[in-house]
């Protein structure tokens, strides 16, 4: 069956939008100096493509064509508003403190990440703005990541844009002396994007591989730009987790937990790259939480089975992580590792202490972990209640399917 040419072009444009729109937007923001103006220019560029490409054909470099079209559309609009001089001033690159002795970073999206993570913005606004503008997550997806509401996130994004405009924050990679203070926020943003792709917060699909791939791409660029131990550690952590993607779902889309995964499907190339980065980070003696999490992932990657995993080493790494970066989620992960080292009863005691403290009451994975430990101990009624609570909290289709299956497998009565 032959596709109608117009329909075929529409499909091609849709694919180009998915692949290139955020890169085009990032470049337009740099050129035009304004988020809203750049977003309007992006839409105008794709509108122009719909009009011209059926007649002239798809250009050899669609991204460059779209950037050029969007910029000229913005210039035309400013001419109509008699503000052409303002555009020239906004588009003029700053000569103050040129990054890396005048070297320019080619990737505008990473440039935009650093702009969105400017210290003049509060941290939550930094993350929300970057996830929205650089990675095209919806306000609803960002709200779930923040355990917030879409309205609150939308207000954060608007305020952040206004702050960038009113404070004349430049759209550039900062000078080398300024980079470290921005690094923590940038790492957090990239990791949130990866996690949304690796374990989607909602929807029917467990993963959104384009988001994970984009986070890894940004991570590689960041390590190239700033080879700090924690940047290396984050990239290692993402690569080691990504190496297991092919083994995490059955052919029917069902979740496969770590203990049941076919480890022959793990990507050994990604594992080798991740392990090398972990070693670099740890040898620096300046590592932090991402490097420690990557070290834990590397221990898993080295084992040929759950039984042959060095759980004592994993617990030890969690002990260090918990001292340096205390959080109830880290404590929960440590409790699960203790259960593997010392038995489910030891793990259950720790998980119940965490749940009693109340901080994890709305975290569905805490209730799922409690249910699994109860199931392993034959405490079927307690397991049933915890699986039900986890189901109430989970918004992820594949995850819910797994929980429902485990719940149905419990003996009745």
Secondary structure, DSSP 8 states (H G I E B T S, - for coil): ----HHHHHHHHHHHHHHHHHHHHHHHHHHHHS-HHHHHHHHHHHHHHHHHHHHHH---SSHHHHHHHHHHHHHHHHHHHTT-HHHHHHHHS---TT-TTTT---S-HHHHHHHHHT-TTS-HHHHHHHHHHHTT---HHHHHHHHTS-HHHHHHHHHHHHHHHHHTT--SS---HHHHHHHHHHHHHHHHHHHHHHHS-SSBS-S--HHHHHHHHHHHHHHHHH---HHHHHHHHHHHHHHTTGGGSB-TTS-B--GGG--GGGS-HHHHHHHHHHHHHHHHTT---HHHHHHHHHHHHHH-SSSTTS-HHHHHHHHHHHHHHS--HHHHHHHHHHHHHHH-HHHHHHHHHHHHHHSTTTT-HHHHHHHHHHHHHTT-HHHHHHHHHHHHHH--BHHHHHHHHHHHHHS---
